[in-house]
Amino acid sequence: MAPQQNRVTPLGDIEAFALRGAWTGNRGVLHSGHEIVRFHAGNLWITCALAFRGRWRELWLPNRWTPLFFHDEAVSMAAGHRPCGECRHASYQDYKRAWARTHGGQPPSAGEMNRQLHGERIFRGTHRRRLHRLLWRDLPDGTFVFDDGELALVLGECLVVWTREGYSATRALPRTGTAAVITPPSSVDVLRAGYSVQIDESARELAGLSG
């Protein structure tokens, strides 16, 4: 069977490719029939567990939210999603606590995070993706960047290139200058504050961090 148009790239684009997803997610009702007809339907973009309390969803149900799929959690965070507060409650609370550590104050509400992330991932009133110039030396593991025409993950001392077939190659992580960062800055801050993001084991193997 040909891949369906429900996989998400680190840039947030929804495409058809065969790479399996470790997570599903939600941006509202995006489809008509089996076709994606809108980029998002609001500022609630969440990452969900593939299985939760025995629930199962048929794909492409009319007028129901569109299940999306992400290779790993680092990809989903780059795309602009955050953990779901229901099916990933523990991760959601960890994300909120990390947000509070870096932003100050009490852990934020879901609505506060949704509004902040939405302004960071796309230009207001458009579907155009925002990139952010941040110092290479300040980027934590799990951050995605657009570098030399490729999508790449910061991991250890490496940039690990991501493709629609999976993680594929590494190169040395720059130490000076600024990067074109894909992951929204608030999620970069959350990673820097200690949030434990799931990264596919293949990336760790390529970076020499497996085991």
C-alpha positions as CSV (number, residue, x, y, z in Angstrom):
1,M,0.0,0.0,0.0
2,A,1.3,3.4,-0.9
3,P,2.1,5.8,2.1
4,Q,-0.7,8.1,3.0
5,Q,-0.4,11.9,3.4
6,N,-0.2,11.9,7.2
7,R,3.5,12.0,8.0
8,V,5.0,15.2,9.4
9,T,8.5,16.6,8.6
10,P,10.5,18.6,11.1
11,L,9.3,21.7,9.2
12,G,5.7,20.8,10.0
13,D,4.8,19.8,6.4
14,I,2.3,17.0,6.0
15,E,3.5,14.6,3.4
16,A,3.2,11.0,2.1
17,F,6.4,8.9,2.9
18,A,7.0,5.5,4.2
19,L,8.9,6.3,7.4
20,R,7.1,4.9,10.4
21,G,6.0,7.1,13.3
22,A,6.7,6.6,17.0
23,W,4.0,9.1,17.8
24,T,0.7,10.4,16.5
25,G,-0.7,13.9,16.9
26,N,-3.4,16.4,16.2
27,R,-3.8,19.9,14.7
28,G,-7.6,19.6,14.3
29,V,-9.6,18.6,11.2
30,L,-7.3,18.9,8.2
31,H,-8.7,16.5,5.7
32,S,-11.5,16.0,3.2
33,G,-11.7,12.4,2.2
34,H,-8.2,11.1,2.1
35,E,-6.7,14.5,1.1
36,I,-5.1,17.1,3.4
37,V,-6.8,20.4,2.6
38,R,-5.5,22.7,5.4
39,F,-2.2,23.1,7.3
40,H,-3.8,23.5,10.7
41,A,-7.2,24.3,12.3
42,G,-6.1,26.3,15.3
43,N,-3.2,26.8,17.7
44,L,-3.6,23.4,19.5
45,W,-0.8,21.2,18.1
46,I,-0.1,18.2,20.3
47,T,1.9,15.0,20.2
48,C,0.0,11.8,21.3
49,A,0.8,8.2,22.2
50,L,0.1,5.7,19.5
51,A,-1.9,3.6,22.1
52,F,-3.9,4.8,25.1
53,R,-6.3,2.9,27.2
54,G,-7.2,0.6,24.4
55,R,-8.6,3.4,22.2
56,W,-8.3,3.0,18.4
57,R,-9.1,5.5,15.7
58,E,-10.0,4.9,12.1
59,L,-8.1,7.2,9.8
60,W,-9.8,9.8,7.7
61,L,-13.1,9.9,9.5
62,P,-15.3,12.8,8.2
63,N,-15.3,15.9,10.5
64,R,-13.0,14.3,13.0
65,W,-9.5,15.4,13.9
66,T,-6.8,14.2,11.5
67,P,-4.2,11.8,13.1
68,L,-0.7,12.8,12.1
69,F,2.5,10.7,12.5
70,F,6.0,11.7,13.6
71,H,9.2,9.7,13.3
72,D,10.2,10.6,16.8
73,E,9.4,13.2,19.5
74,A,12.3,15.5,18.4
75,V,10.7,15.7,14.9
76,S,7.3,16.5,16.5
77,M,8.7,19.2,18.7
78,A,10.5,20.7,15.7
79,A,7.3,20.7,13.8
80,G,5.8,22.8,16.6
81,H,3.9,20.2,18.7
82,R,4.0,19.7,22.4
83,P,3.0,16.7,24.6
84,C,-0.7,15.9,24.9
85,G,-2.1,16.6,28.4
86,E,-4.3,13.4,28.5
87,C,-2.6,10.5,26.8
88,R,0.9,11.8,27.7
89,H,0.1,13.4,31.0
90,A,3.5,12.7,32.7
91,S,5.4,14.2,29.7
92,Y,3.0,17.1,29.6
93,Q,3.7,17.9,33.2
94,D,7.5,17.6,32.7
95,Y,7.2,19.9,29.7
96,K,5.3,22.5,31.7
97,R,7.7,22.3,34.6
98,A,10.7,22.8,32.2
99,W,8.9,25.7,30.6
100,A,8.4,27.3,34.0
101,R,12.1,26.8,34.9
102,T,13.3,28.7,31.8
103,H,10.5,31.3,31.4
104,G,9.9,32.0,35.2
105,G,6.7,31.9,37.1
106,Q,4.3,29.1,37.6
107,P,3.8,26.2,35.1
108,P,1.8,27.7,32.2
109,S,-1.7,26.7,31.1
110,A,-2.2,24.8,27.9
111,G,-3.6,27.9,26.2
112,E,-0.6,30.0,27.2
113,M,1.8,27.5,25.6
114,N,-0.4,27.0,22.5
115,R,-0.4,30.8,21.8
116,Q,3.3,31.2,22.4
117,L,4.3,28.2,20.2
118,H,1.9,29.2,17.5
119,G,3.6,32.6,17.1
120,E,7.0,30.9,17.0
121,R,6.3,28.2,14.4
122,I,4.6,30.2,11.6
123,F,4.2,33.8,10.5
124,R,0.9,35.2,11.7
125,G,-1.9,34.9,9.1
126,T,0.2,32.6,6.9
127,H,1.4,29.0,6.7
128,R,5.0,30.1,6.2
129,R,7.4,28.5,8.6
130,R,9.4,30.7,10.9
131,L,13.1,29.9,11.5
132,H,15.0,31.5,14.4
133,R,18.7,32.5,14.5
134,L,20.2,31.1,17.7
135,L,23.8,30.5,18.8
136,W,25.1,27.1,17.9
137,R,26.8,26.8,21.3
138,D,23.5,27.3,23.1
139,L,21.5,24.5,21.3
140,P,20.6,21.5,23.4
141,D,20.3,17.9,22.2
142,G,17.0,17.3,20.4
143,T,17.0,20.7,18.6
144,F,16.4,20.7,14.8
145,V,18.1,23.1,12.5
146,F,18.1,23.8,8.7
147,D,21.8,23.6,7.8
148,D,23.5,23.5,4.3
149,G,20.1,22.7,2.7
150,E,19.3,19.8,5.0
151,L,17.2,19.1,8.1
152,A,19.5,18.1,11.0
153,L,19.3,17.2,14.6
154,V,21.7,18.5,17.3
155,L,22.9,15.4,19.2
156,G,26.1,15.3,21.2
157,E,29.0,16.6,19.2
158,C,27.1,16.0,15.9
159,L,24.5,17.2,13.5
160,V,22.5,14.1,12.4
161,V,20.8,14.6,9.1
162,W,17.1,13.7,8.9
163,T,15.5,12.5,5.6
164,R,12.2,11.0,4.7
165,E,13.8,7.6,4.9
166,G,15.2,8.3,8.4
167,Y,18.4,9.6,10.0
168,S,21.2,9.2,7.5
169,A,24.5,10.8,8.2
170,T,26.4,13.0,10.6
171,R,28.8,15.9,10.5
172,A,30.5,17.9,13.2
173,L,28.4,20.4,15.2
174,P,29.6,24.0,14.6
175,R,30.7,25.8,17.7
176,T,30.7,29.4,16.5
177,G,28.1,31.6,14.8
178,T,24.3,31.2,14.6
179,A,22.1,28.4,13.3
180,A,18.7,28.6,11.5
181,V,16.7,26.8,14.2
182,I,13.5,25.0,13.2
183,T,12.4,23.9,16.7
184,P,10.4,26.8,18.3
185,P,12.5,28.7,20.8
186,S,10.2,28.0,23.7
187,S,10.7,24.2,23.1
188,V,14.4,24.8,22.7
189,D,14.3,26.4,26.1
190,V,12.4,23.4,27.5
191,L,15.0,21.0,26.1
192,R,17.8,23.1,27.6
193,A,15.9,23.0,31.0
194,G,16.1,19.2,31.0
195,Y,13.0,17.9,29.3
196,S,13.8,14.3,28.2
197,V,12.8,14.2,24.5
198,Q,12.5,10.8,22.7
199,I,15.0,10.5,19.8
200,D,15.1,7.5,17.5
201,E,17.8,5.1,18.4
202,S,19.2,5.2,14.8
203,A,20.2,8.9,15.4
204,R,22.0,7.9,18.6
205,E,23.8,5.1,16.8
206,L,25.0,7.5,14.1
207,A,26.1,10.0,16.7
208,G,28.0,7.3,18.6
209,L,25.8,7.6,21.7
210,S,24.0,4.3,21.5
211,G,24.0,2.1,24.6
